[in-house]
């Protein structure tokens, strides 16, 4: 008998034993203790997690300070590279990303994107954003640093940025639009590499 078979049999035995105990406990006759009418929270108040701790902890607070510092430096380089890049005129209907004005964009660390942005979207819009975001991050290569999201103040444009192993900056441009039914959907406008200023 191999390890998988033994593990499977052990798990099955545990389920049978626990089911038997639950069945026996539910079918025994006699008086019911008075505290069974109380809710789980009333019986075990210590098991309830305080509401304050249910808030997501920002990546900066639990990551290694040296690692975060290196990532933050790479994200700042991406912002600088975008800020110094010659701007191309774009409007809402064009397929070109809008000109970059640093003060109109907020930086969100990769691990915080879900809590700080995606969770605030409708289910359909979050699904659309996530699909496009995953497509954008497929460009990551071994040695590249972790990505961040630059989210425009209007929450209708985003840029996924990261620093390549060679120092270049990768930028994927995302934009929200409306489908035929008026639902918000996200699309990938394109990606670009900005050479590092060595």
PyMOL commands that set and color helices and strands:
alter all, ss='L'
color gray80, all
select helices_A, chain A and resi 3-27+34-37+40-43+45-47+51-54+59-62+65-84+102-104+110-116+118-120+123-137
alter helices_A, ss='H'
color red, helices_A
select strands_A, chain A and resi 105-109+148-152+157-163+169-178+184-194
alter strands_A, ss='S'
color yellow, strands_A
deselect
rebuild
show_as cartoon
